[in-house]
Amino acid sequence: MQGCYPCIPECLCFILIAQGERNMAKPRRQVYTMDMYLNKLKDGDIANNADVQRNFVWNNEQINELIVTVLTDEYIPPVILGEEDSSQLRIVDGGQRSIALNQYRFGNYKITSAIEHSRIPYKAKILDENGNFIWKDALFDIKNKTYEKLPEELKKKFNEYQIETVIHEHCDRKKISGYIKRYNNHTSMNTNQKAFTCIDCFAADIRSISESRFFVDYSCFTEAERAKGVIERVIIETVMCINHLDHWKKQMKAICVYLNQNAKRQEFETLASRLHRLETVITDDIRDIFDSKESFLFLTLYDRFTALGAQDIRFALFLREFKSQIRAHKKQNGLLFDEIDKGRGTKDKSVICAKLKFLESFLTDFLARQQKTKRPADEELLVTELVGIGKKVFRENREDYYETLKLLEERTIKIGSGLLDEENRVSMLAMVAYSYLTDEDLDDWMAVFSAKNQSYYKDQRKNYRYMLQDFERFLARQKMDRLR
């Protein structure tokens, strides 16, 4: 016989081939109506008692959503079954769903009042004035209702719902335990991830913001926090705190539901712009302020700061002072910053408002002190960083730098040019410091540059690099001209 095992009688060969085909058989699919499936559970034809099967752990919200899914005829993933050679079926995956459905159908489970989307559309069957049946669109609110309280049409819809199953054949207890381990080897959604599903109108905007450089390079989030949706939570809390603080919700899901109904896309776009601005001033020594707990507070503070018209570098300087001096040593109403939430929830509205008031008070005081300083320390910090010189060099040449900059502003740059704006002062001062470092004169170049460039990049790092590249090209052309 072709294909038989050598040295084995032909009758046994058929048995071995059949056994091999049986062991390699693919799972088969079987579809039951809900009524058939639940009755098989009740009669024991399908058992939910595998050795390693967990106890029922679903909460009311999960049961409610499953019942709505059935009554609106939406998709439920297949139930996975293992079939023993005795024909006994045991649930491998889908045990929680099965218990929930059984509780609603036969256990007098009442849909709770917290359910969303409780009004179920259906076709109501009624008699017209001539005694004929007609079908009309109707709605039934299932809130606080058991199966028995459903209209007959919805009972029928529930009982006729199609339950798809996938059956692994020729199982024993060991195989079924292995399948349970395989199908349940996953991580359930956490609170943040579940809440995120309730803000579908802006989910794409939030994802985009979460991938910005600010959250990659200028904040302090662990890889585990990124994976668990913490950055998305921070973005959502920030938009809520900045734009809808009066309607603040303590629970993340409630915030998502509120924003989904009331937020505007511009609010997310503005936040993205704010984060981009912060990227130019946040340094490694203060990036840890933007963590999973308090980022939304400091981003809200920065949003309020931008309305004051001060340079962004001043906000970074304030954060540095907050971290080194204010946080551990300054009190308001007898409390340090970290004592405000003692004995209260960190996400209580009263705590958030108190912390923001604390921060704004010290920020206002800081800016007032900065305003009195003729040449603020923020310029020294950024100029030394841009040019690559030490603070000692900057301080030794400070008076010369400012005098040269003043002469350029008065004699070379056209009055009314954006290059004279206070916002552009740092990059202009950096160019002066660079000219001293390289012993090159700026006058001729600045006359040409200011004639063709009336505006500038608000990002002072970017503006400095642009001016420096133009200056170096100018010097190279001068050198070529001299060689001719």
Sequence and secondary structure as in RCSB ss.txt:
>XXXX:A:sequence
MQGCYPCIPECLCFILIAQGERNMAKPRRQVYTMDMYLNKLKDGDIANNADVQRNFVWNNEQINELIVTVLTDEY
IPPVILGEEDSSQLRIVDGGQRSIALNQYRFGNYKITSAIEHSRIPYKAKILDENGNFIWKDALFDIKNKTYEKL
PEELKKKFNEYQIETVIHEHCDRKKISGYIKRYNNHTSMNTNQKAFTCIDCFAADIRSISESRFFVDYSCFTEAE
RAKGVIERVIIETVMCINHLDHWKKQMKAICVYLNQNAKRQEFETLASRLHRLETVITDDIRDIFDSKESFLFLT
LYDRFTALGAQDIRFALFLREFKSQIRAHKKQNGLLFDEIDKGRGTKDKSVICAKLKFLESFLTDFLARQQKTKR
PADEELLVTELVGIGKKVFRENREDYYETLKLLEERTIKIGSGLLDEENRVSMLAMVAYSYLTDEDLDDWMAVFS
AKNQSYYKDQRKNYRYMLQDFERFLARQKMDRLR
>XXXX:A:secstr
 TT  TTS HHHHHHHHHHHHHHT   EEEEEEHHHHHHHHHHTSEE   TT       HHHHHHHHHHHHTT  
   EEEEEETTS EEEEE HHHHHHHHHHHHS     TT SS EEEEEEEEE TTS EEEEEEEEE TT  GGGS
 HHHHHHHHH EEEEEEEEEE HHHHHHHHHHHT S    HHHHHHTT TTTHHHHHHHHTSHHHHHSS   HHH
HHTTHHHHHHHHHHHHHH GGG  SSHHHHHHHHHHH  HHHHHHHHHHHHHHTTT  TTTGGGS TTTHHHHHH
HHHHHHTTT  HHHHHHHHHHIIIIIHHH  BTTB GGGTTTTS TT HHHHHHHHHHHHHHHHHHHHHHHH SS
 HHHHHHHHHHHT  HHHHHHHHHHHHHHHHHIIIIIS TT GGGSGGGHHHHHHHHHHHHHHT   HHHHHHHH
HH     SSHHHHHHHHHHHHHHHHHHHHHHHH 
